[in-house]
Amino acid sequence: MKLKRKFNVGRMRFVYVCSPYRGEVVKNLNYTQECCRKVFSKNDIPIAPHLYFPMFMNDNIEEVRELAFEMNKRLIDMCDCLCIFGSVISEGMQIEIDYANSIGKKVYKCGN
């Protein structure tokens, strides 16, 4: 990938990408990749655990899903803000949004 401009790594924020996963998983993962590209294009670092965790965690096992949400909370703690993508807020997204709000994290609506 050739970059069209210089990125100032020292000024990059960590942005938690809050977008749907369950349901139409392939479509939702493609959408999340698009969201990550948008975050990256704004000179920020996208954090989207639902692109990564399913590689080694089974979301269909309730205990594993609950553990994933606890891990997501740790990632939200580390991020500068949470950006909501999508026109519908899923159950999982709402958990992340509620947590971010409970710790005073900046939460933005970032796209459809």
N, CA, C and O atoms as a DFTB+ gen file, in Angstrom:
448 C
 N C O
     1  1       0.836      -1.173       0.000
     2  2       0.000       0.000       0.000
     3  2       0.880       1.235       0.000
     4  3       1.720       1.403       0.884
     5  1       0.694       2.086      -0.972
     6  2       1.439       3.334      -1.037
     7  2       0.610       4.422      -0.377
     8  3      -0.560       4.613      -0.707
     9  1       1.229       5.135       0.562
    10  2       0.532       6.197       1.271
    11  2       0.581       7.482       0.458
    12  3       1.610       7.823      -0.126
    13  1      -0.539       8.189       0.427
    14  2      -0.641       9.423      -0.352
    15  2      -0.134      10.628       0.425
    16  3       0.094      11.691      -0.153
    17  1       0.045      10.468       1.742
    18  2       0.526      11.572       2.554
    19  2       1.320      11.042       3.719
    20  3       1.284       9.849       4.020
    21  1       2.031      11.926       4.369
    22  2       2.819      11.557       5.543
    23  2       1.901      11.437       6.753
    24  3       0.986      12.241       6.930
    25  1       2.147      10.446       7.570
    26  2       1.401      10.267       8.801
    27  2       2.301      10.635       9.971
    28  3       3.469      10.248      10.015
    29  1       1.756      11.376      10.906
    30  2       2.475      11.734      12.122
    31  2       2.087      10.719      13.195
    32  3       1.073      10.877      13.876
    33  1       2.890       9.696      13.335
    34  2       2.574       8.587      14.233
    35  2       2.386       9.080      15.666
    36  3       1.542       8.549      16.387
    37  1       3.141      10.067      16.086
    38  2       3.046      10.593      17.435
    39  2       1.709      11.252      17.735
    40  3       1.339      11.383      18.902
    41  1       0.984      11.663      16.722
    42  2      -0.304      12.329      16.919
    43  2      -1.490      11.405      16.657
    44  3      -2.642      11.826      16.769
    45  1      -1.219      10.166      16.316
    46  2      -2.308       9.237      16.017
    47  2      -3.042       8.851      17.299
    48  3      -2.419       8.506      18.303
    49  1      -4.379       8.915      17.254
    50  2      -5.204       8.475      18.378
    51  2      -5.565       7.004      18.180
    52  3      -5.601       6.512      17.052
    53  1      -5.829       6.314      19.278
    54  2      -6.385       4.967      19.218
    55  2      -7.896       5.115      19.215
    56  3      -8.474       5.661      20.154
    57  1      -8.540       4.625      18.155
    58  2      -9.986       4.766      17.981
    59  2     -10.622       3.380      18.006
    60  3     -10.339       2.538      17.153
    61  1     -11.483       3.156      18.994
    62  2     -12.201       1.887      19.090
    63  2     -13.339       1.915      18.072
    64  3     -14.199       2.794      18.119
    65  1     -13.340       0.959      17.161
    66  2     -14.354       0.868      16.104
    67  2     -15.509       0.012      16.612
    68  3     -15.371      -1.197      16.797
    69  1     -16.639       0.656      16.830
    70  2     -17.848      -0.006      17.328
    71  2     -18.792      -0.190      16.141
    72  3     -19.437       0.755      15.686
    73  1     -18.857      -1.424      15.655
    74  2     -19.696      -1.733      14.491
    75  2     -20.247      -3.145      14.661
    76  3     -19.740      -3.909      15.483
    77  1     -21.279      -3.502      13.894
    78  2     -21.910      -4.810      14.075
    79  2     -21.002      -5.982      13.698
    80  3     -20.137      -5.869      12.829
    81  1     -21.226      -7.118      14.381
    82  2     -20.517      -8.353      14.040
    83  2     -21.508      -9.476      13.731
    84  3     -21.484     -10.032      12.632
    85  1     -22.368      -9.813      14.675
    86  2     -23.293     -10.938      14.517
    87  2     -24.295     -10.691      13.396
    88  3     -24.446      -9.571      12.908
    89  1     -24.966     -11.754      13.005
    90  2     -25.957     -11.652      11.927
    91  2     -25.293     -11.979      10.604
    92  3     -24.876     -13.115      10.375
    93  1     -25.195     -11.007       9.751
    94  2     -24.529     -11.179       8.446
    95  2     -23.029     -10.948       8.647
    96  3     -22.503      -9.885       8.318
    97  1     -22.361     -11.951       9.188
    98  2     -20.982     -11.808       9.649
    99  2     -20.036     -11.356       8.536
   100  3     -19.259     -10.424       8.744
   101  1     -20.079     -11.978       7.382
   102  2     -19.156     -11.607       6.297
   103  2     -19.394     -10.164       5.871
   104  3     -18.449      -9.387       5.731
   105  1     -20.644      -9.814       5.669
   106  2     -20.989      -8.426       5.305
   107  2     -20.527      -7.456       6.396
   108  3     -19.973      -6.398       6.096
   109  1     -20.754      -7.820       7.659
   110  2     -20.380      -6.944       8.759
   111  2     -18.862      -6.805       8.891
   112  3     -18.365      -5.723       9.206
   113  1     -18.127      -7.884       8.654
   114  2     -16.670      -7.800       8.712
   115  2     -16.121      -6.932       7.583
   116  3     -15.185      -6.159       7.788
   117  1     -16.700      -7.059       6.405
   118  2     -16.291      -6.189       5.296
   119  2     -16.563      -4.727       5.628
   120  3     -15.745      -3.854       5.338
   121  1     -17.712      -4.469       6.237
   122  2     -18.067      -3.114       6.636
   123  2     -17.081      -2.596       7.690
   124  3     -16.662      -1.440       7.633
   125  1     -16.716      -3.438       8.639
   126  2     -15.768      -3.025       9.676
   127  2     -14.411      -2.699       9.071
   128  3     -13.752      -1.753       9.501
   129  1     -13.992      -3.469       8.083
   130  2     -12.727      -3.151       7.400
   131  2     -12.801      -1.778       6.743
   132  3     -11.842      -1.009       6.791
   133  1     -13.939      -1.474       6.133
   134  2     -14.149      -0.156       5.525
   135  2     -14.084       0.937       6.603
   136  3     -13.478       1.987       6.389
   137  1     -14.700       0.690       7.737
   138  2     -14.670       1.649       8.847
   139  2     -13.233       1.875       9.317
   140  3     -12.834       3.008       9.587
   141  1     -12.468       0.804       9.413
   142  2     -11.070       0.918       9.828
   143  2     -10.269       1.745       8.831
   144  3      -9.417       2.540       9.227
   145  1     -10.535       1.564       7.546
   146  2      -9.853       2.371       6.531
   147  2     -10.179       3.857       6.723
   148  3      -9.301       4.708       6.573
   149  1     -11.432       4.168       7.053
   150  2     -11.823       5.560       7.288
   151  2     -11.077       6.140       8.483
   152  3     -10.589       7.269       8.428
   153  1     -10.992       5.372       9.554
   154  2     -10.269       5.823      10.745
   155  2      -8.798       6.041      10.397
   156  3      -8.223       7.074      10.739
   157  1      -8.203       5.085       9.731
   158  2      -6.796       5.176       9.335
   159  2      -6.549       6.379       8.427
   160  3      -5.523       7.048       8.549
   161  1      -7.484       6.655       7.519
   162  2      -7.318       7.776       6.588
   163  2      -7.330       9.125       7.301
   164  3      -6.902      10.134       6.741
   165  1      -7.822       9.136       8.538
   166  2      -7.835      10.365       9.332
   167  2      -6.622      10.439      10.270
   168  3      -6.608      11.214      11.227
   169  1      -5.621       9.630       9.979
   170  2      -4.372       9.617      10.728
   171  2      -4.553       9.058      12.142
   172  3      -3.864       9.479      13.072
   173  1      -5.477       8.113      12.299
   174  2      -5.712       7.477      13.582
   175  2      -5.524       5.961      13.453
   176  3      -5.466       5.421      12.349
   177  1      -5.430       5.295      14.594
   178  2      -5.205       3.856      14.649
   179  2      -6.527       3.170      15.005
   180  3      -7.021       3.328      16.121
   181  1      -7.105       2.410      14.066
   182  2      -8.367       1.723      14.370
   183  2      -8.137       0.480      15.223
   184  3      -7.228      -0.310      14.968
   185  1      -8.980       0.326      16.240
   186  2      -8.963      -0.862      17.089
   187  2     -10.320      -1.542      16.908
   188  3     -11.338      -1.028      17.371
   189  1     -10.337      -2.679      16.247
   190  2     -11.575      -3.404      15.946
   191  2     -11.378      -4.875      16.309
   192  3     -11.048      -5.687      15.445
   193  1     -11.579      -5.222      17.583
   194  2     -11.291      -6.593      18.009
   195  2     -12.136      -7.648      17.313
   196  3     -11.726      -8.806      17.239
   197  1     -13.304      -7.279      16.801
   198  2     -14.135      -8.289      16.130
   199  2     -13.590      -8.668      14.754
   200  3     -14.126      -9.568      14.107
   201  1     -12.538      -7.996      14.302
   202  2     -11.814      -8.465      13.111
   203  2     -10.771      -9.516      13.501
   204  3     -10.359     -10.327      12.671
   205  1     -10.355      -9.497      14.743
   206  2      -9.238     -10.317      15.194
   207  2      -9.663     -11.471      16.118
   208  3      -9.245     -12.610      15.911
   209  1     -10.473     -11.188      17.115
   210  2     -10.816     -12.204      18.107
   211  2     -11.464     -13.459      17.510
   212  3     -11.157     -14.559      17.969
   213  1     -12.341     -13.346      16.513
   214  2     -12.959     -14.566      15.959
   215  2     -11.963     -15.550      15.340
   216  3     -12.312     -16.697      15.059
   217  1     -10.738     -15.105      15.132
   218  2      -9.728     -16.011      14.590
   219  2      -9.360     -17.099      15.597
   220  3      -8.894     -18.173      15.217
   221  1      -9.573     -16.812      16.891
   222  2      -9.212     -17.795      17.907
   223  2     -10.257     -17.949      19.008
   224  3     -10.071     -18.737      19.935
   225  1     -11.352     -17.202      18.910
   226  2     -12.424     -17.292      19.911
   227  2     -13.746     -17.576      19.202
   228  3     -14.001     -17.041      18.123
   229  1     -14.587     -18.418      19.806
   230  2     -15.876     -18.776      19.210
   231  2     -16.985     -17.939      19.854
   232  3     -17.354     -18.163      21.007
   233  1     -17.505     -16.979      19.101
   234  2     -18.545     -16.065      19.579
   235  2     -19.856     -16.782      19.879
   236  3     -20.722     -16.222      20.553
   237  1     -20.015     -17.991      19.397
   238  2     -21.253     -18.746      19.627
   239  2     -21.285     -19.454      20.982
   240  3     -22.320     -19.983      21.386
   241  1     -20.166     -19.460      21.672
   242  2     -20.105     -20.023      23.023
   243  2     -20.249     -18.854      23.997
   244  3     -19.401     -17.962      24.024
   245  1     -21.313     -18.854      24.794
   246  2     -21.657     -17.698      25.628
   247  2     -20.529     -17.271      26.563
   248  3     -20.272     -16.077      26.713
   249  1     -19.854     -18.234      27.194
   250  2     -18.758     -17.884      28.106
   251  2     -17.618     -17.198      27.355
   252  3     -16.995     -16.273      27.877
   253  1     -17.348     -17.647      26.144
   254  2     -16.289     -17.054      25.328
   255  2     -16.704     -15.656      24.892
   256  3     -15.892     -14.731      24.903
   257  1     -17.972     -15.499      24.507
   258  2     -18.485     -14.174      24.117
   259  2     -18.372     -13.185      25.279
   260  3     -17.964     -12.040      25.085
   261  1     -18.735     -13.629      26.483
   262  2     -18.631     -12.761      27.657
   263  2     -17.177     -12.365      27.921
   264  3     -16.897     -11.211      28.243
   265  1     -16.258     -13.316      27.785
   266  2     -14.842     -13.015      27.953
   267  2     -14.381     -12.009      26.902
   268  3     -13.614     -11.096      27.211
   269  1     -14.840     -12.169      25.671
   270  2     -14.476     -11.225      24.609
   271  2     -14.925      -9.810      24.970
   272  3     -14.192      -8.850      24.731
   273  1     -16.113      -9.671      25.538
   274  2     -16.582      -8.339      25.925
   275  2     -15.733      -7.754      27.055
   276  3     -15.502      -6.546      27.095
   277  1     -15.276      -8.597      27.959
   278  2     -14.372      -8.102      29.008
   279  2     -13.052      -7.635      28.387
   280  3     -12.494      -6.618      28.798
   281  1     -12.563      -8.373      27.407
   282  2     -11.342      -7.968      26.705
   283  2     -11.588      -6.672      25.930
   284  3     -10.726      -5.795      25.893
   285  1     -12.768      -6.555      25.312
   286  2     -13.120      -5.331      24.595
   287  2     -13.092      -4.130      25.535
   288  3     -12.623      -3.055      25.160
   289  1     -13.590      -4.311      26.746
   290  2     -13.592      -3.214      27.722
   291  2     -12.175      -2.749      28.030
   292  3     -11.924      -1.551      28.160
   293  1     -11.255      -3.691      28.146
   294  2      -9.849      -3.315      28.378
   295  2      -9.311      -2.500      27.205
   296  3      -8.568      -1.537      27.395
   297  1      -9.692      -2.892      25.996
   298  2      -9.251      -2.142      24.816
   299  2      -9.891      -0.751      24.780
   300  3      -9.232       0.229      24.431
   301  1     -11.162      -0.669      25.137
   302  2     -11.829       0.640      25.201
   303  2     -11.109       1.525      26.216
   304  3     -10.920       2.717      25.973
   305  1     -10.708       0.952      27.349
   306  2      -9.952       1.715      28.353
   307  2      -8.724       2.367      27.736
   308  3      -8.398       3.510      28.054
   309  1      -8.051       1.648      26.864
   310  2      -6.797       2.112      26.279
   311  2      -6.997       3.104      25.134
   312  3      -6.072       3.836      24.780
   313  1      -8.182       3.132      24.563
   314  2      -8.421       3.981      23.395
   315  2      -8.742       5.415      23.799
   316  3      -9.179       5.679      24.919
   317  1      -8.519       6.330      22.867
   318  2      -8.826       7.738      23.096
   319  2     -10.312       8.022      22.960
   320  3     -10.832       8.936      23.600
   321  1     -10.996       7.249      22.134
   322  2     -12.428       7.447      21.932
   323  2     -13.030       6.190      21.313
   324  3     -12.318       5.286      20.877
   325  1     -14.356       6.161      21.288
   326  2     -15.100       5.072      20.652
   327  2     -15.931       5.691      19.542
   328  3     -16.662       6.654      19.777
   329  1     -15.827       5.153      18.345
   330  2     -16.607       5.644      17.200
   331  2     -17.638       4.601      16.813
   332  3     -17.314       3.437      16.578
   333  1     -18.888       5.042      16.751
   334  2     -20.003       4.170      16.395
   335  2     -20.209       4.234      14.888
   336  3     -20.390       5.312      14.322
   337  1     -20.180       3.075      14.247
   338  2     -20.437       2.963      12.818
   339  2     -21.673       2.099      12.618
   340  3     -21.853       1.101      13.316
   341  1     -22.517       2.471      11.678
   342  2     -23.710       1.693      11.368
   343  2     -24.967       2.425      11.787
   344  3     -24.949       3.246      12.704
   345  1     -26.045       2.121      11.113
   346  2     -27.315       2.788      11.400
   347  2     -28.119       2.054      12.461
   348  3     -29.074       2.608      13.006
   349  1     -27.745       0.814      12.762
   350  2     -28.430       0.016      13.784
   351  2     -27.418      -0.344      14.869
   352  3     -26.307      -0.788      14.578
   353  1     -27.818      -0.147      16.120
   354  2     -26.958      -0.498      17.251
   355  2     -27.312      -1.916      17.697
   356  3     -28.423      -2.171      18.163
   357  1     -26.355      -2.833      17.549
   358  2     -26.584      -4.221      17.965
   359  2     -26.459      -4.332      19.490
   360  3     -26.023      -3.397      20.161
   361  1     -26.849      -5.480      20.010
   362  2     -26.732      -5.733      21.451
   363  2     -25.276      -5.589      21.908
   364  3     -24.999      -4.970      22.935
   365  1     -24.360      -6.162      21.140
   366  2     -22.941      -6.080      21.487
   367  2     -22.404      -4.664      21.426
   368  3     -21.627      -4.249      22.285
   369  1     -22.819      -3.925      20.409
   370  2     -22.398      -2.530      20.298
   371  2     -22.892      -1.733      21.499
   372  3     -22.168      -0.896      22.037
   373  1     -24.138      -1.999      21.919
   374  2     -24.702      -1.264      23.050
   375  2     -23.913      -1.527      24.326
   376  3     -23.728      -0.622      25.140
   377  1     -23.451      -2.752      24.503
   378  2     -22.611      -3.078      25.665
   379  2     -21.348      -2.219      25.643
   380  3     -20.952      -1.665      26.669
   381  1     -20.720      -2.110      24.480
   382  2     -19.491      -1.324      24.349
   383  2     -19.760       0.163      24.567
   384  3     -18.994       0.838      25.254
   385  1     -20.836       0.670      23.991
   386  2     -21.196       2.087      24.135
   387  2     -21.490       2.415      25.599
   388  3     -21.005       3.415      26.128
   389  1     -22.286       1.565      26.247
   390  2     -22.620       1.788      27.656
   391  2     -21.360       1.802      28.516
   392  3     -21.219       2.634      29.413
   393  1     -20.446       0.874      28.236
   394  2     -19.209       0.837      29.013
   395  2     -18.394       2.112      28.783
   396  3     -17.925       2.728      29.739
   397  1     -18.228       2.504      27.536
   398  2     -17.456       3.715      27.224
   399  2     -18.062       4.924      27.938
   400  3     -17.335       5.733      28.515
   401  1     -19.377       5.048      27.901
   402  2     -20.041       6.162      28.589
   403  2     -19.821       6.092      30.099
   404  3     -19.641       7.123      30.748
   405  1     -19.836       4.882      30.658
   406  2     -19.698       4.726      32.114
   407  2     -18.326       5.151      32.629
   408  3     -18.183       5.501      33.801
   409  1     -17.324       5.121      31.764
   410  2     -15.975       5.528      32.188
   411  2     -15.611       6.915      31.661
   412  3     -14.470       7.358      31.797
   413  1     -16.579       7.590      31.064
   414  2     -16.343       8.949      30.581
   415  2     -15.535       9.036      29.300
   416  3     -14.933      10.068      29.004
   417  1     -15.523       7.948      28.541
   418  2     -14.802       7.925      27.263
   419  2     -15.579       8.740      26.235
   420  3     -16.809       8.711      26.235
   421  1     -14.901       9.451      25.375
   422  2     -15.567      10.181      24.302
   423  2     -16.179       9.175      23.335
   424  3     -15.514       8.236      22.898
   425  1     -17.454       9.379      23.006
   426  2     -18.186       8.496      22.096
   427  2     -18.735       9.353      20.965
   428  3     -19.408      10.357      21.200
   429  1     -18.437       8.941      19.723
   430  2     -18.869       9.686      18.546
   431  2     -19.648       8.796      17.602
   432  3     -19.367       7.602      17.493
   433  1     -20.626       9.368      16.918
   434  2     -21.276       8.702      15.785
   435  2     -20.423       9.035      14.576
   436  3     -20.281      10.203      14.212
   437  1     -19.859       8.019      13.957
   438  2     -18.853       8.248      12.915
   439  2     -19.282       7.870      11.510
   440  3     -18.569       8.201      10.563
   441  1     -20.381       7.213      11.328
   442  2     -20.777       6.848       9.968
   443  2     -21.904       5.854       9.960
   444  3     -22.223       5.238      10.977
   445  1     -22.513       5.702       8.781
   446  2     -23.639       4.756       8.605
   447  2     -23.143       3.407       8.186
   448  3     -23.940       2.490       7.992
